[in-house]
Amino acid sequence: MREKSNVLLSLAVVSLFAASSTGYGQTAPAAGPNSDPVYQQLRNIGLGGESVTVSNFDLKRDAATFHLHSGTVCFAAPVNGKVTGAVFVGDGNMLLEPPSLDEAKSLKLLTKENEFHEDFERLVLRFTDSTYDEVKKAGASTTGGCDPGLLQDSQHTTRKKLHTNISARILEDLLSGKQGGLFVAFVHGKRYDSKLLFMVDPNGAWDAAPDEIELMTYNENKSGTWAAFRSDSDKIRELGHSRIHIEHQQLDTSIEKNAHMTGKAITTFVALSDDVRAVPFDLFGTLRVQSVTNQSGQALAFVQEDKDDDPDFYVLLPQPLAKGEKYTITTTYGGKDAIKNEGSGNYYPIARENWYPANAGAGLGDYTSFDMTFHIPKGMKMAASGSLISESTDSGSSLTVWKSDVPEPVAGFQFGRMKEEDAKITDFLIATYANEEPPDWAERFTKTGIMGNLSTVSMMKQPLAEAQFAIPLYTNYFGPLPFKRLNVAQQTACNYGQSWPGLVWLPICSFYDVTVRHYLGLDWSDNIYWDVVTPHEVAHQWWGQLVGFNSYRDQWMTEGFADFSAALFLQSAYGAKGNKKFIEFWDHERKSITERNQFGYRAIDVGPVTMGYRLDNSKVGGNVGVDLIYPKGAYILHMLRMMMWSNQGGDQNFKETMQDFVKTYAGHAATTEDFKATVAKHMTVDMRRIGNGKMDWFFDEYVYGTALPRYKLDSNFEKGPDGDVVFRFKVTQSEVDDKFRMLVPVYLELADGKTMFLGRVRLDGNNPTEGKIPLKGLRDVPHRAMLNYYDDVLASPN
């Protein structure tokens, strides 16, 4: 997604079920919403009558150690025969030792200390692992001693602040019939923050999945993830992550003129592990589930709490599934606010990836086939993912049927009172859509008469032409798409675009000219955004859709590669001006990465691209992730392209690399290591020499690292005895560690003004490289020698 920012009680509750430990066995849960008795016990949990005193007890969970110096631990009432919570009151502290240097550095940035050491007097634990047995074994039986309100406070926190249904998550493990691995600690800290949360979740940490370990704060003034990483426990890795793979979605969706939506989803999925019984789905919170049935028509129990609290949607199966077992459910649902009526036939889909019950936690990595039927008000048009199978009028409504050409990671739609214009590239159809009238928010501008009627219909040809140019260009570099159609639709949001398989949403303001954007206050200093938003979003058909991702640590490829593709577009689409726009683009990207923000931080220093949006927090600012994964992700691919370029073969080696990557991972989620392995297969001779046959050096420096070298070139030209020009040079690399190495290109500006690539200089550490090169056949002395003419290497400006 290419986005542009526009500065735009707790009461102690006595559990009604505290004394109950009703066995679940294989009995089907009661059908209906939130009706399951075990879930109700978890939802209304309170402290039981069991407590122990502890002294100098260490509870270790992965990289965290909770040292309970002295105090009392009171256990929650058993649910289904299992204790799932505890409260500690006394003297304790928590130590966290992140396993990677990047995480340790990030944590130090937030705490300003080399070691994370938090003191506490109150601690609330929720768990499905062995915590109860470990604490009970280490303690001595006692009575009372804990504030029952602490447990209820934690429940209130997950519902009202984190909006995560921890009761449903615990239920998932309880119904599996085996010990889970969930551990959540609400730490009432005294040094850093009183609202810290540490968790181990084999299914993925709540704000950092698929990482299983997370330390975060939910303090409104210090919110953010402070550390996250993968577990070093074999057991934790074996317990997670994905529960199911969705094979097929059959969606029947009706949307009224007031934007109220109702839907029926027939979802077929396969269990990816044994004992799957409580299945989480991602469904937009205001879409309320009316019923869930299985393939036999049996009504199923489900969980979905209030839309303003923790509305996570779980389906409870009557029997546990075995690994590989297939199951089909039908979900009916409906509600408002998933779509916004913007007036004058303009509609804005708010729920993009969860307007239907999607696979929770799968990201853009679970590829599914879709059959979709839409009923919308008569006279309106629908643009959706996949291919249009049919369109007709049914009882006063417009009915369209769509089908995915291949399995897709997500499906979406845009509709309204729109005009359509089409173009074909052989057998590939491009359809552009623009609304006939502007949305209500634009009406106040049209009424003044300053900007006419703000109609965008006449501007449809520009995004159509850009898509027509981008698709064959990207196909040449990355390989063909499996889709047969691309819908490019206008959306009422002004400052961002988005792309799903076969569907691109463009900001309405990208349809306006410079004058209109000026009146709207959108003539930002980096107007290059308006040049790249369409090619960037079209590129997502390859990056994010054809090749997916299921971890925020790999999202830099999706956004970065799309940004890189937009640079290719600028270089290729603008003729004689292309190189100038290309160089301006990379200059803009470099500034985004290396200039300090209002908090005094450079994005490149805060962390590597593999930490993604996690780098955003109240300490360093909320745009660090955007200022890193887009431009630096693009730069990484740009550097590889320029490293592979040659006077003889041009981009051929790079094209073969990217086409290999796309062909290998089409229809799958790719990781950073997958990409590194592909690059390693296509290394040039120079790349092999500098990395001893591997690409670790480059990825360690620019992907997993935060290096930013500085370069200086001292050079002169002289005439040799045969009349040819001799080039003498000294290239210095600085501000890096001794292990840093790089291939730095040298260019010549010739006497006739043309630019010529001369070759690459290898540099190691903070050492200069000197040399003398006879320029055979060159009689006229060049104007100058240059390093990094095309911003070939991400470096500090001189």
N, C-alpha and C positions, 0 to 999 in steps of 0.2 A: 504494500500500500504506500503510495506517495502522498505524504501529508505535509501541509504547510501550516504552522501555528499562526493564528491570527488573534492578537490580543483582544482576544474575545473573553433504688431503688431495688435495688435488688432486695428481694425478700427471701428469707429461708423458707423453702417449700418442703413440707413433709410429704414424702412420696407415698402415694396411695398403694404402691406396689412394693414397698420396702421389704415386707416380709415374704414376698412371693419369689419363688424360683421355679416357675412353671417350666416343665421340660418342653422343648420344641419338637425333638425327634424328627419325624418325617411328615408331621401334620401340616397340611396346607394352611397358610395364614388366612385370616378372615379377609374377604374381598372388600375393596373400597379404599378411599383415601385415609391414610394415617390410622388405619383401624387395627393394625397388627398389634397384638398384646405385648409382645416382647419390645417392639418399637416404643410403645407407650410407656413401658417401664423405663427405658433409656431416656425418653423425652422428659420424664418427670422424676429423674433419679435424685436421690438424696443420700445422706450418710447413713450407714447401717450402725450396728452396735459394736463393731469390731475395731480395735485400735491397739497400737503398739508404741512403746518408746524405743527410740534408736539413739545410738551414740557412736560417733566416728564411723559412719557407714557410707561407703561409696557406691553409688548407683551409676554405672557406666553405660552410656548409650552412644555407640559409634565414637565420634570424636568429642563427645561431651561427657563430662563427669560431674555428677551432682553429689557433693560432699555434705552429708547431713551430720553436722558436729554433734548436735543434741536437740531433742525435741520429740514431738508426738506425731505419729502418722495415723490418721483415721480413714478407714476404708469405706467406700460407697457400698450401698446395699447390693447384694448379688442380683444379677439379671440372667435368667436362663442358666443358673448355676455358676456364673462367672462374675468375678469382681472386676469392674472396668474403670475404677477411679479411686483416687485417694487425695487427701489433703494433709500437708505437712505444716506444722507450726513450731517454730524454734529458731535455731541458728544454723544457717547453711550457706553454701556458695556453689557457683557453677563455673566450671572451666570449659573452654572450647578451644580446641586446637585444630583448625582447618587443615586438611591434608595437602593442600596445594599452596604454592607461594602466592598465586593470584588472589585466592580467597583470603589468605592471611593479610595481604597488602590492603585489600578492600576493607577488611574489618578494622585494621589499624587506622585507616583513613577516617572511619566513623568514630572510633573510640579514643584515638590519639594515644593509644597504649600498645606496647608490643605483645601483651598477653591479655586475652579476654577473661576477666575474672569478675563475676557479678555476685554480690552478696545479697542474701534475702532472708526474711523471717517468715515468709508465707509462700507456699508452693502448692499448686493444684496439678494433679496428674490425671490424664485419661489414657487408657491403654487397652490393648488386647494381647499384649505379649506376656512375658513372665514376670512383670514388675511385682505383682501381688505376691507371688511365691518368694521372690528374692527379699522383699522388704519384710514380709512376715517372718521368714527364717532368721533374719538378722536382728529382729526386735524382740522386746519382752512385752507380753500382754499387759494391757492397762485398760482404763475406762475413761471415756470422754477426752476433753482437752482440745477440741478443734471447733472453729467457727463454722457452722453448717452453711452460712451465707457465702463462703468462699467458693464452694462448688457451684452454687447457683449463679454467682457472678461470672464464672467461666462459661456457663451455659448462655447467659445473657450476652457475653462477649461474642461468642460464635454466631449467635442469631442476629444481633443488632449491629455489630461492627464488622465482623468478618464475613457475615452472610454465608456461612458454611454449616451444613447440617451434620454436626459431629455425631449425633445420635444415629443417623442413618449410616454414616461411615462405620461406626462400631457394630451396628446391626449386620452389616455386610460380612464382617469377620465372624460374628457369633453364629450366623446361619450357615457358614461354611463347614461347621463341625470340627474344625481344627484350630489350633492356636494361631492367632494372627501375629503381625509384627508392628502394629500401630503403637506409637508412644507420643503423647503430646503433653508438654509441660508449660503451664502458665506461670511465669516467673515474675513475682512482685519485687523487682530489683530495686536496690538502694543506690547504686553507683551510676549506671548508664540510663536505665529507664524502668519505670514501675510496671510497664505493660509489654514485657518481652514474651515471646512464644518460641519455644524450640520443639521441633517435631521430627519424628522418624516415621515415614509412611511408605511401605513397599509399593503402594499404588501411585506414588508421586506426591511430593510435598505440595501443599495447597496453592502456593504462589510461585513454585519453582519446578513443577513437574517437567521432565521425568526424574529430576534429582529427588532422591528420597529424604535427604537431610536438609533442614532449613532452620535458620534463626531469623526471626523477624520481630518488628515492633509494630503494634497497632495504636500507638500514641499518635493522635492526629497531627501533632507538631513534629514528630520524628518518624513518620510512617515509612515503611520500606523493608525490603529483604536485606539483612545485613550479611548473611552468608548462606550458601547453598552448595551442595555437592553430592556426589554419588556415595552410597554406603560401601564400606569395605567388608561388609558381612555377606557371606555366601547365602545365608538363610534369608536375609532381607531381599537380596536380588532374586532368589528363587520364588519368593512369595508374590512379587509384582511382575509386570505392571498392568498391561492390558488384560481385561477380563474377557472381552469378546471382540470378534471381528464382524462388522455388519456387511453382509453380502449384498442385500438388496433393500431398497426403500421404494415403496409404492405410495405416493403422496397425492391426496385429493384435497385441494385447498380452495376455499371460498373467501373472497374479500368483498366487503360491502363498501358503499360509497363513503361511509363515515370511517373507513379503514379498520373496522372490526373484522377479525379473521377467525375462521373456524377451519379445522383440519382433521383429516383421518390419515394416519400413517400405518401402513402394514410393513413391519420391519422384520426381516429375516436375518438372524445372526448365528454365529458359531462360537461355542465356548473355547477359549484358549487355554484353559486350565481345568482341573477337576473341581468339583464342589462349588460351582457357580450358582448362586441362588438369589442374592440381592444384586440387581444389575443397575448401575447408575447410567442415566442418559443426560445429555445436555439439552435442556429445553428452556427457552426464554421465560423468565419468571412470571410475567403477566399472562402467559398462555396457560390457562388452567385446565388440568386434565379432568375429563368427565368419566372416562372409563378406560380400562385396559383388559383385553381378553386374549387368550391364547388360540392356537390353531384349532382347538376343539370347541371354541366358543365359551370356555370357562372364564368367568370373571376373576381377575387377579387383583391382589392387594397391591397398593403402591403408596409411596411417600411423596408428598408435595405440600410443604407448609406455606404460610402466607407469603405473598409476592414481595412484601417489604422486609421480610425477615431472612429466612434461609430456605428458599424454595427449590433446593436440589431435588431432582426427580429420580426416584428409584422404583424399579418394578421388582416385586417379590414373587418368585416362581414357586409353584406348589412342590416341586421336587428339585434337588440339586442336579445340575447338568454335569456330565462327564466331559473331559477334554475331547474336542472334535464333534460334540453333539450339536445338532442344528435345532433352532427353535424359532417360532414366528409369533409375534404379538401384534395386536391391532390397538392403537391408541387414538382416542378421540379427544380433542382439545380445542380451546378457543379463547379469545380475549382481545383486549384492546392494547394499545401502546407498543405492540410489536411493529406496527406500521403507523406512520404519522401522515395525516391528511394536511398537506401544505397549501391547499386551496387552488382553485382554477384548474383542477384535473392533475395536480402535481401530488405525488405520493413518495414518501421517503421510508424505505424499509430500515427500521432500526435493528431488528434481529436479522443478522446476516448469515451466521453459521448455525443458529439454533432455533429457527422458525419451525423446525420439525425435530423430533427426538433423535439427536445425533449421538455418536459414540463419545461419552465423556472422557476427556483427557487424551484423546487421540490426535489432537492438533490437525495438521493437514497431512496425515500419514495413513489414514484408514481409507482405502479405496473401495468405493461402493457403486453399484449400478443403480440408476434412478429411472423411474417412470413417474411423470408428474402431470397432473391435470389441474388446471386453474379455472375458476369461475370468477369473473370480474364484471363490474358494471358495463352494460352495453355501450358501445362506442369507444371503449378504451382498448389500448393495445398492451400486450404482454411480451416482454423480452426475458428469456430465462436461460438457464444452463442447458446444454445439449442441443439436439436437433428438433425443430418444429415438425411434429407428425401431422397435426391437423388443427384447424380452427373453424369454429362455427358459432351460431347463436342458439342458446338454449334457454327458453323461458325468460326472455328478456335480459339474459346475461351473455357475455362473450365467453366462449369456452375454447381453451387451447390445450393441446396435449403435447408434451415434450418427453424426449427420451435421450438418455446419455449414450454417446457413441462408444465410449469405453468406461470402465469404472473410474469414478472421480472422488476426490477427497472431500468435496463439499458441493452443495447446489444452492443456487440463488435465483432471484428474479428482480425485475424492475417493471413497473406498469404505470399507466396513466393515460391522459388524453394526449397522445404523442403522434408526431409525424415520423415516417420511416423512409430512409433512402438506402438502397442496396448497391453493392458492387460485387463482382466475382473475380477471383484469381483462379483460373482453370475451374476446378470443381469445388473450390472453397468460397463460401458466401460470407461477406461482411455486411452487416446491417447496422445502420446508425439510427438512433432515435433521439428526438428532441421534443420537448413539450410545446404545445401550441401556444400556451400563454404562460407568463411568468408566475411564480408562486406568490403567495400573499406578502411575504416579507419584502418582495421587490416592488410591490404596488406603490409604496410611499415615494419611491423614486420616479415611477412613471407618471404619477399624478402631478409632479412639479413641471412636467413637460421638458425637462432638461435632457433626458436620455431617450425620448421616444417611448416605445412600448416594451423595450427590453426583450423583444422576441429573439429567440435563439435558433429558430427554424432555418433562417438563411445562412447560419454558420455551421450547419451540419456537414457541409462538404469538407471542411478542414480536418476534423477528426477522422472522417472517412478516408481522405487522401493520406493522412499520416498512418492509419492502420494498413492501407493498401501498400504503402512503401515499407513499413516495418516488418510485416509478415514474411515476405520473400527474403528480406535482409537477414532476419533472425533464422529463417529456415536454412539459409546458406551457411550460417555460422554454427547453429545448434542442432540442425536436423529438423525433419517435418513434424508437424503436430498431428495427433490422431483425431482431432476434432474436425468436423466438417463445416462448422459455422462459428462466427464470432459476432456477438451482439455488443455494440458499443452504445451505451445508453447514458443520457444526461441524468444527473441526480441533483436534488435541490441543495445539498451541502456544497459550500463554496470553496472549501480549503483542502479537500483531499479527494483522491480517487481510490478505487479498489478493483480487484480482479478475481473472479471465480472462473471455473472452467467454461469457456465459451461465452463469458459475460464480463464486460468491463463497465464499471461505473465511472463516469467522468464528472468532475465538479462543474456545476453550471457556469461558474465564473470563467472557466477555461474557454467557454463559447463566446465570451464577450471580448471586445477589442480593447486596446490600451486606454482609450478615452473613457469607456464605461468603467473599466477597473479602477481608473483614477478617481472617478466620482464615488465609487464604492469604497475607496480607501484601501485598494488592493494593489497599488503600485509599489510593491515591496522593492527593497534595494537589490534583491537577487531575483530579478524577473526571469532568470533562466528557468525557474520553476514552471512557468507556463509553456516553455518550449519542450519540456521533457515529460510532463505529466502523462500525456497520451502514450508516447513510446514506452515509458516506464511501465504503465499498466498493461499494455499489450504484451510486454516481455514476461509478465507474470504468467502468461499462458504456458511458458516453459518453466519458469522459476517459481515454484509454489503450487502449481497445478499439475503439470506433466511430471515434474520431479518435485516431490513433497518434502516435508520435514515434520518431525514430531517432538522437537525439543527447541526451546528458546536458544540453546547453545549453537544450533545450526541455522538459525533464522538469518544470520548475517549473509548466508549464501542467497537466500530467497530475495531479500531486499537489495543486497549489494550487487548481485548479478543483474537484477532488473535495472538498477541505476547505471551499471556498466553498459547494458544494452542500449539505454537511452543515449549514452555518449557515442556509441557506434552509430546510432541514428543521426545524431547531429553531424558527425564527421561525414556521413555518406549522403544525407538528404539535402544538404545546403550548397552543393556544388563548390564554387571557388571560396565561399565563405565557411565551408565545412571545417577546415583545419583550425581556423580562428575560433569558431564556436567550440570546437573540441578542446582546445587549449584553455579557453575561458572556463569551460565546464570543470576541468581538473583543477584549475586554480581555485574555483569556488569550493570544490570538494575538500581540497587541502585546507583551506581556511576554516571550514566547518569542523575539521578534525583538530586543528592546532591552535585556534584562537581561544582565548580565555572567555568563559561565560560570566554572567553577573555575580556568580559565587567565587570567581577566581580560579576555576578549574578548566584545564584543557581536556577535551573528551579522550584524547589518546592516552593521557596519563592515568585516568581513573581506572581503566581495566581493559582487558582484551575484548575483541569483538565476540568471542564465544561466551561472554557474560551477558551480552545483549541488553534488553530493557531492564534487567535486574540491577544495572548500574544506577538507575534513577533512584534518588532518594532526597530527603529534605536537606541533606548536607551538601551535596554536589549539584543539585538541580534536577529538574524533571525532564530535560531534553537531552541528557548525555547519551542515552541509548540511541535516539534518532540521529544525533550528531556523530555516532560511531558506526553503527551497523550499516547504514545506508552508504555514506561516503567512503569509509575505510573498507567495507566489504567490496565496494566497487573498485577501490584502488588495488586491492589484493588481486583481483582478476585482471585489471589493467596492467599491473606489473608483470603478471605471468604472460599476458599477451605480448607485451613489449620485449620480454626476455626471450620469447620463442620466435620473434619476428626476424626475418633475414632478407637481405637484398635479393636473394635468389628465389626463395619460396614465399615471401610475403607472410601472410597469415595462415598458410596452409597447415602448419604443424599445430597451431592454436585451434583451428577449426576441427581438426581431427580429434584433438583432446576433448573439446566440448561436445562434439557429436558422440564420442565414445561414452562420455559421462551421461548424457541424456538417454542414449540407447540402453545403457546398462541399468539405469535406475528409473526409467519411465514407469509410472504406475506404482512407485514405491517412495518411501521416505529415505532420503540420503543424509548421511552424516558428514561432518567435516573430514573425518578420517577416510571415508569413501572417496571424497573428492581428492584428497592428498594422494591416495593410491592411484587414482586415474591419472593425475598429473605426472606421477612418477613413471608411468608407462610411456609417456611421450616427452621425456626430458631431452633437451638438446645436448650436444657434446659439452658445451660450456657448463650447463646446469649439472651434468653428471660429474664433471671434474670438481666443481666447487662444493658439491654435496656428497662426494664419494659414493655416487650412485643412488642417493636418497634425496628426498625433499624435506627432511626434518629441519634442516637449517632455516629454510625460508618460512615454513609454518611456525616454527618456534619463535622467530623474530617478529613476524607480522600478524599471524593468526592467533597464536597462543601468547604472544608477547606484546609489549607496548613500546618497542624501540622506535626511535625517530632520529636517524643520522643527519649530519650536516656535511655538505660537500663544498670543496673549494678547488677550482681549477686555475693553475698558473701555466701559461703556454705561450709559445711564439712560433713563428714560421721563418724559415730561412731557405735560401736556394742551395741545392746540392751541386756537386761538380758537374753533373750531367744536365743541369738546368731544371730538374724537377724540384718541387717544393718538399722540404723536410719539416715535419711537425714534431716539436719538442713539447713535452707536457709533464706536469706534476699534479696528480690528483690526491687530495687529502680527505680522509674520512674522519669525523670526530663525533663526540658526544654519544658514543656507544661503548659496550663492554668489549673485552678482548676477543670474545668468541664470535662477535658479529662479523658477518661476511656478506658481500654483495657484488653483483655484476652491474656496473654503472655505465650507461651508454654515452658515447661521445659523438657529437654531431659537428659538422662544419657548415658555416654559412659561406658559400662560394662567392667568387667575384661577381657572378651574374645575379646574385641574390637568392639563388636556390639553396635549399637545405639538403645536406647529404648525411646519411648515417655512416659513420666511420667504423665503429666497433665498440666493444665493451672492455672495460678495465675491471679486473678483479681487485677488490679491496678487503683487507682483513684487519679487524680491530681499529685502533686509532693511528694507523700507520699510513704514510703516503706511498703512492706508486708512481715511479718516474719512468719515462721512456722516450724513445725517438723513433719516429715512423717515416720512412720515405714514401711520399705520395706519388707513386709511379704514374707518369703520364699527365700529372697536374702541373701546368706551367704558370698559371695565374695564382698569386697568393690569395688564399681565402680571407674574407673580412674578419672572421673570428672563429674560435672553437667554443662549443657549448656543451654543458652536461645537462642531461634530463630535459631536452628541448620539449618533449611531449609529456613532461611530468612522469617520466617512465618509472621513477622510484619515488615512493613517498618519503620526503625529506623536509627538513627545515628550510625555509627560504633564506637565501643569502642577502 
